Amino acid sequence: MDDQERFLSIGYQGDMPLLYFSDKGWIIQREQTVDLWLKQWSGWVEEGKLPEDMPYLKNNSRETVLLFLKKNCGDRQ
């Protein structure tokens, strides 16, 4: 299986092996993360309790946060 078909890749830092997402794996992981956030938000909205602070958004990549905003807001302008 070539690297384009894999979801994970192996890299090394010194003599320590590391697993990291391939480009394809990262796209899938990002989509799953955003879908989980949307599901959580839907539950919070239904319960009427939205968190005032969302520090987990700060700890994620810009691509993931922008995808979340795009999916959450749709094409509204």
C-alpha positions as a printed Julia matrix, in Angstrom:
77×3 Matrix{Float64}:
   0.0    0.0    0.0
   1.54   3.31  -0.96
   1.6    6.39   1.3
  -1.31   8.06  -0.53
  -3.68   5.28   0.59
  -2.61   5.14   4.24
  -4.26   7.01   7.08
  -1.24   6.95   9.39
   2.45   7.29   8.73
   5.47   6.45  10.84
   8.16   9.01  11.48
  11.1    9.11  13.84
  12.32  11.66  16.32
  15.79  10.47  17.11
  15.31   6.78  17.76
  11.69   7.13  18.91
   9.04   6.07  16.38
   6.08   8.42  16.02
   2.69   7.88  14.44
   1.18  10.8   12.61
  -1.71  11.31  10.23
  -1.04  11.18   6.5
  -2.71  13.89   4.42
  -5.65  11.56   3.75
  -5.84  10.54   7.41
  -5.77  14.16   8.55
  -8.71  15.06   6.3
 -10.75  12.2    7.77
  -9.75  13.03  11.36
 -10.56  16.71  10.89
 -14.04  15.86   9.54
 -14.72  13.49  12.45
 -13.59  16.09  14.99
 -15.84  18.77  13.49
 -18.8   16.37  13.36
 -18.27  15.57  17.06
 -18.18  19.28  17.94
 -21.39  19.89  15.97
 -23.1   17.01  17.78
 -22.01  18.44  21.15
 -23.21  21.91  20.21
 -26.59  20.57  19.07
 -26.99  18.85  22.43
 -26.09  22.03  24.3
 -28.54  24.08  22.26
 -31.34  21.58  22.9
 -30.58  21.68  26.63
 -30.35  25.46  26.6
 -26.88  25.6   28.12
 -24.04  26.88  26.0
 -20.55  27.05  27.47
 -19.13  30.52  27.98
 -15.58  29.42  27.18
 -14.4   26.91  24.61
 -10.67  26.41  25.17
 -10.61  23.26  23.04
 -11.04  25.46  19.96
  -7.77  27.22  20.79
  -5.85  23.95  20.84
  -6.81  22.86  17.34
  -5.55  23.74  13.9
  -6.92  26.73  12.05
  -8.2   24.41   9.29
 -10.29  22.45  11.8
 -11.78  25.54  13.44
 -12.6   27.12  10.07
 -14.26  23.91   8.88
 -16.3   23.86  12.1
 -17.42  27.45  11.56
 -18.24  26.75   7.92
 -20.35  23.69   8.78
 -21.97  25.41  11.75
 -22.88  28.62   9.94
 -23.51  27.13   6.53
 -23.59  29.67   3.74
 -25.18  32.41   5.86
 -23.63  35.83   5.38
